[in-house]
Every structure is written in C-alpha cells, then in structure tokens.
Amino acid sequence: MNLSKDAAFWSKTARKYAADPIRNMDGYLNTLERTKSYLKADDNVLEIGCGTGSTALLIAPHVATITASDLAPGMIEIANEKRAEEGVENITFQVAQAQDHSQEGTTYDAVLAHNLLHLVPSLDQTLEHLASVTKPGGVFISKTVCAPEGFSLKFFLINSIAVPIMQALGKAPSVNFIFGSELNKRIEAGGFEILEVSDQAGILVSRYVVAKKL
Ligand SMILES: C[S@@+](CC[C@H](N)C(=O)[O-])C[C@H]1O[C@@H](n2cnc3c(N)ncnc32)[C@H](O)[C@@H]1O
C-alpha cells in the first residue's frame, strides 16, 4: 500500500475508530500519565499520527500548545469536531504525514508518536525527520506495536497470513513490525538517547519508549 491508499484506508475507518472503545484502557491511561510526566506547562508539543485527537485533547491543558497531525483527512475532521465541542484553543490539528513538519523550521519541546511507527513506510527517514523537529534536550515519546523476539506462531499467522489477506481486501493498512530491541537501536541511531522503555502486552506487544534528543 502507498501513502495515499493508507490515507484513504484510515479516513474510511475514522468514524468507527472514534466510536470503538479503547481496547486496553489501563495501558492507555498508564501511557498517558507517563507521557504527561515528561511535559511542562510551557512546552510546545507535536503529535504525529494523532488519529481523532483524543490524546492531544487530554494533554492540551498541561502544555502551552500542541500541533497534532495525521495522514488521514477523515481523522483530522473528527479531531476538529471534538476540539470545537470541547472549546480547546491551544491545539492545531492538521493533515500531514509523519515526515512532513519541517516547512517553517519550527522545533518542539516534545514529539509524540503513539501507535504509529509500525505504520510508517520508512522508519529511519521518519526518525531522522522527527529528530530534526525536536529541540536538543527535548523528548520523543513513542508507543509502537512490535514483533515478538524469537519465533512466535501467533505472530507468524498474523504477519504472514492474516495481514496480507486483510490488506488485499482493503481492510488493513501498511504495517512493518520490527523487534523491540531493533526499534531501540533505530531510535538511538536517529539521534536520541533512550530514557525509558516498557512493554505492554496485547495481541502483539506494544513498546513504549521515551528518548531525549541529543
Ligand atoms: C493506530 S492509529 C493511532 C491513533 C492515535 N495515535 C492513538 O494512539 O489512538 C494510527 C494513526 O496513524 C495515522 N497514520 C498512518 N500512517 C501514517 C503516516 N505515514 N503519517 C502520519 N500518520 C499516519 C493513521 O491515519 C491513524 O490515525
């Protein structure tokens, strides 16, 4: 799948994504609290792959500004509806892909990418781009669905059979699962020092990584 197909897939999914309950609420709240603990009231934050904006709306009261972007216009439409309903003024939602925030040379105190890095077409280019928009000493906080270390029949069935069939039917986006250990290395190679790592169990493991821009 290419980026425009992915944008169409996620836009089509957006209303259902917004209506579905969060699968692992404890995991979500834990991630939110850990993330908030790294943010300060005067921070300018970038969130990429923000979906329907739920996390940005919860973080907004704790920071100065958030620019929250997503590849899918359908997701941003819902995010803007929610922002207007809640009367939140310090968020700007915009349609943009993960490697597309450097136009104005703006840099951010914190960059968030929750449930996104396994979906981007080029992880290294994305990390390089995100490093370029994070202030030195700023934080990059990600949560990423990863491949299990070692052989897992469940992962083999999901990744090699179920996902390709779903993709052929237009019911799954592009994905590229890597090991958690590999993800750490790639984040470090992108110009960050890792501060915190934790794994959350699920159908596949989700790795939460907080890293500081060097
Ligand atoms: C699994 S959802 C996660 C949404 C939100 N961050 C969350 O944690 O609920 C993935 C989101 O990433 C967006 N996305 C997928 N590929 C992207 C890309 N290359 N650049 C930016 N956003 C992308 C999708 O449109 C979707 O809204």
The ligand as an ORCA input file, in Angstrom:
! r2SCAN-3c Opt
* xyz 0 1
  C      -3.471      3.135     15.184
  S      -3.930      4.776     14.832
  C      -3.318      5.601     16.286
  C      -4.006      6.910     16.546
  C      -3.598      7.583     17.864
  N      -2.202      7.994     17.857
  C      -3.858      6.649     19.005
  O      -2.909      6.233     19.686
  O      -5.038      6.334     19.223
  C      -2.736      5.240     13.650
  C      -2.925      6.625     13.072
  O      -1.765      6.953     12.318
  C      -2.142      7.550     11.099
  N      -1.078      7.263     10.119
  C      -0.825      6.112      9.462
  N       0.253      6.225      8.690
  C       0.712      7.496      8.862
  C       1.806      8.239      8.322
  N       2.674      7.694      7.462
  N       1.957      9.534      8.708
  C       1.089     10.098      9.608
  N       0.031      9.450     10.133
  C      -0.154      8.165      9.769
  C      -3.476      6.932     10.757
  O      -4.238      7.767      9.919
  C      -4.112      6.744     12.142
  O      -4.876      7.861     12.506
*
